[in-house]
Amino acid sequence: MRAKDLVASAISNTFRSKLRTTLTVLAIFVGAFTLTLTNAVGAGVSQYVDAQVGSLGAPDVFIVTPNADVAAAGDGPTEYDPSTSGAAAGGFGGPGATSALSDANLTTIGDTAGIESVDPIRSVAPDYVAYDDGTKFEFTINPASAVATAELSGGDQLDQAASQMQIVLPDTYVDSLGFDSTNDAVGSTVQIGITDVLGAAHTIDATVVGLSVESLLASGAGANEALIAELASVQSAGIDTGANRYGAAIAKFDISLPAEDVLALQATLSDAGFTASTVADQLGAVQTVINGIVGVLNAFAVIALIAAAFGIINTLLMSVQERTREIGLMKAMGMSGGKVYALFSLEAIVIGFLGSALGPEWQSASARSLAACSPTDSYPDCPD
């Protein structure tokens, strides 16, 4: 029997028992589909995390905070030292007083070899945003927006050097504030309400320069340095605290530095009393959890594939037992044992191919249909 005849016979014999073959193919299909899907999810999550890191201007930035003075386990609380705690250390005073950076701290960080620039992160808490004195809506400002790069759906990025107070609104506010479109919102002036520490309400005008798409690291509105400084000044009601204090700072370093030099720079800042971490470091824990979940799902997929392999073995075993006379006839007609073995092996290959091909193909078809859907647009064929 020629090779072409072997293949044709294997294909026709595969569907001799349609129900048994179909069930075996479905078992392989489930395993292959699950394995392909979980790998695709893992790759998609990694790509999304990389995109979020890129949106913040990383990987050339550290988020710097003061080192926490934590006593070793079993040693009890740390003894109070007035020279290193509270306002003397540039903190706010009271519990957790060292969790703030002073201007002197920023200077120290900026003078560290390898650090190119330092920008403080100042947190402000506006009450609302409104357009043309219309309906007021609650909103927040991303503390890192002064040094972040937003993922825009329209308009331009913030100009940190401008004296004009600028804001980048999430595009979900376009319809709520009464704008006809994204282009209509860009260039308009909105009112930001904020309450100072004495309880007095204030309103600050800001120009909308862009609309952003909310993401993992870019939640809330973006404000340039001029607007954040004004909001912070109004929020403090002009109270002179004696020194500026910041919860954290963003320090930029040379992106061309090798990984070992970046680690050495982090160690240098740690020795100076600061904790420096990249955005990738902060997202690493999230990605580790997701990778663990994907690994577990992959394990289930492999188990399903192993079960499907036993299904193929069972199918072939039953086929051999049912076709004993046929095998004897083929040998009597001069067919060698090797060709008989090849015939049944080809049947197993056909079953495995059908199951393994259908699973990834179905997953790819689903991915292609979802790829046609934009996160900012809606189409009749897109899932909700």
N, C-alpha and C positions, 0 to 999 in steps of 0.2 A: 504493500500500500504506500503510495506516494505521500510526501509531507502535506501537500494540498488536500489530499483525501482524508488524512488524519485530522487536520484542522476542521474540515467540513463535518466529519463524523462526530468529533468532539462537541461542536456547537449544537448539532441536532440532538445528540444524546443528552446534552445538558438539560434540555427542555422536555425530555421524555416524561419526567415526573415534575410537572410544572409547580405544584404546590410546595413540594419539598425544596426545590431550587429557589423559588421565590422567597420562602422564609429564610433560607441561608443567605441569600443576597441582601435581604432587609437587615439581617444581623450585622453583616459587614458594613452596610450602608450607615447604620446608626453609629458604629464605632468610628468609621472614617469621617463622617460628618462632624461628630463631636470633637475629634482630634483636630480637624481642620479649623473648626470654629473657635476652639479655645486658643489655638496658636494665633489665629487672626486677632482675637480679642487682646492677647498679650502684646502683639506687635502694634495694634492700634493704641493701646494704653501708653506704651513706650513713646510712640510718635506724638501723642497728645501731650504727655509730660514734657517732651523736648520742645514742643511748640510753646507751652506755657513758660518754660524757662527762657526761651528766646524772646517772648513778649515782654519780659522784665529787663531785657538788656543783658541777661546772663549769657555766657558763664563767666563774665569778667567782673562780677560784683560780689562783695561780702555783705551780709547783714550782720552788723556788729552790735552787740549788747554787752553790758557789764557782766563780769563773772559773778555768779551767785555765791555768797559765802555760806556753804552748806557744811555743817559739822559731819564728821565721819559717823557711820552707823554705830549706835551704842554709846557715843560720847556726849549725848545731850545737846542742848542748844548752844550756839556760839555766844561767847561773852561780849557784852556791849563795849565798844571802843569809840569814844567820842571823836577821836581824830580820824577815824576811817568810816564812820557811819553818819547817816542823816545829811544835813546841809553841808557839813564839813567836807563830805566826799562828793558834793555836787548832786546829792539825791534829794528826795522830797521830804525826808524825815519820817519817823515812825517805822512800822514793820515794812520790810522790803525796801528800805530807804536807799540802798545802794543800786536799785534797779533803774537808774537814770544816768544819762550821760550829760556832762557839763561841756561848756565851750572849751575848757582846758583839755577835757578828754578828746574832743574832736581834733584839737591841735596835736595831741600826742599821736592819735591814729594817723592823721595826715602826714606827720613827720616820719612815720615808720617807713623804712626802705622798702620799696616795692609798691606802696600805695600811691596812686596817682591823684585821687581826689576823694573828699568826704562830704557827704550831704546828710544833714540830720533828717530824721523822720518825725514830723510833728503831727500829732493827732488832734483833729478838730471834730466837733460834733454839731453840725448844723441841724436845725429843726425841720426845715422844709425847703422846697424849691417851687417857684411859681413863675408863670409867664404872663406878662401884661396884667399883673395884679389879679389873675384869675384864680382857679382852684389851686390850693396848696397840696403838695404831695411830699410825704416823707422820703428822705434819701440820705445816703451816706457818701463820704469822700474816702477813697482809698488812701491810707496814710503814705503809701509808697508811690503815689501817682506822680509826685514831683520828679521822680527819677525813673519812672517806668515808661515803656512804649506800649500804647494801647493798640488793640486790634480793632481798627476802625471799619465802620460800615459807611462812613461818609465824613467829609471835612478833612481837617489837618490835625497833626499832633500839636501838643502844647508847646508854646515857646517859653522856656524857663527864664530866658533873659529879658522878656518883655515886661514893661511896667504895667501894661494893661492886665486886668484880672480876667483870666481865661478859665474855661471849664469844658471838659469833655463829658457829655451826658451819656448814660446807657441808652441805646436806641429804643428801649422799651418805654421811654418817657415821651417819645415823639407824639404819639396819638393822645396820650393822657394830658399833655400840656397844651394841646390844641393846635399843633403844627400840622400843616397839610402833608408835608413830606420831610425827608431827611434834609434835602437842600433848603427847604424853608426854615428849618431849625438852625442851620449853620449861619452864623453872623448875627443872630438875634441876641437880645439881652434878657436874662432871667434874673429873678430876685431870689436871693438866698437868705432865709431867716435863721437867726442864731440867738441864743440866750446867753448872757454873760453870767459870771459867777455870782453876781449880785441879784440876778433874776430879771434884769431888764432885757427887753426884746430889741433886736437890731435887724436891719435889712441891708444887704450888700448886693450891688448889681455886678453881674459877671457876664462876659460875652461867651457864647457857645461857639467854639472853634471846630468841634468834631463830635461825632456820635460813635460810641464804642459797642462792641459785642462783649457781653459779660462772659467771663471764663473763670478757670480755677483760681488764678492769681490776680485777676483784674475785676473783682466785684466792686460795685459802687462807682461813683463818678470820679473823674480825674480833675485835678486843679493844679495850676502852675504855682511857682514859688510866690509870686506876688499875691495871688488870692489866698493861699494857705497862710501867708504871713499876716494878711489883713484879718482873716477869720480868727487866727490865734490871738492877735492883739485885741480884737473885740471880745473874744471869749474870756480873756483874762481881765477884762474891764479896766485895763490900764494899771493893774496892781503890779508894783515893782517887787519881784521876788528876790532881787539881788543877783540872780544869775539865770541864764537860760538852761533849761533841762529838757532832755529828750529821751524818749523811751528806747530809741535805737537809731542807728545811722547806717547809711549805705556807703561802703568804701569801694571804689573802683581800682582794679589792678590791671597790669599788662596782660592782655588775653593771650599773648604769645608765650607766657611763662609755662614751663613744663609742669606736669602734675606734682612732681616732688617739690618744686619750688613753691607751688601754691600751698602745699601742706606745711612747708617750712614757714611760710608767711603766716599761716593760721597759728602755728606754734609760737611765733614771735609775738603776735597780738595776744595770745593766751598768757604768755609770760608777763605782758604789760597789764594784765587784769581785764582783758576783754575776750568775749566769745565771738568768733568769726565763723560764719557758715554760709555756704553758697545756697542758692535757691535749690540746686540739685540735691544738696544735703538734706534740706528740709522736706523735699518731696520724696526722698529716698525711702522713708518709712512707709509712705502711702504706696509707693511702687512695690516695695517688698511684700506688703500684704496682698496686693493684687497678684503679684507673681506667685505667691503661695496658693491663692485660690485657683489660678490658672493651672498650677502644677497638680493640684488635687483633681481638677476636672480632666486633665490629661491622663492621670492615673486611671480614672474611671473609663476613659475612652480606650486605653490600652487593654483594660480588662475586658471590655466589650469586644475588642478585636480578637483577643485570645479565645473568648467564648465562640466568636464567629469562626475561628480557625478550626475549633473542635467540631463546629457544625459542618464545615466542609469535609472534614475527615469522616464524620458520621454519614454524610450524604454519599461519599465515594464508597464507604464500606457497604452500605445498603445496596448501592448500585452494583458492586462486584458480586454480592451474594445473589442478587436477583438475576444477574446475567451470566451465571456460571456456564450454562449451556452455550450461550453466545460466544463466550471466551474460548470454550473448547472447540467450537466450530471454526473460529478465526484461526486457531492454532492448527487445526486439521487442514485448513486451506493454505497453510504455509506461512502464516503471519508469526513472526518471531516474538519471544517474550518481551524483548525490549520495546517493540512497537506497541504491544498491548499495554505495557506500562506507560509509554508515551501518550497513548490515547486517553487513559484515565487521568494522567497528569494534566493534559491539555484541558480536560473537562474541569478540573479544579482551578486551573488558571482562568478559564472563562468565567466561572462563578466569582472568583476573587476580583477579577477585573471589573465585572459589572457592579459589584458592591462598592469597591474603592473608587470607581470613576463617578458613580452617581452622587456619592456623598459630597466630595469637594465641588462638583459641578453645581449642585443645588445651592451650596453655600456661596459659591462665586456669583451665581445668578442673583441671589438675595443681596449680596454686597453691591452688585452693579446697579440694581434698582434703587438701593439706598443712596448710592453715590450721585444719582441724578437729582437728589433732593438737597437744596441749600438750607443751611441753618437759619438764614434770614428771609427766605422766600417759602411760599407754600404752593404745592402743585396738587392737582386732583388725585394723582396716583401715589402720592407720598403718604406713608403712615403717619399718624398723629404722634 
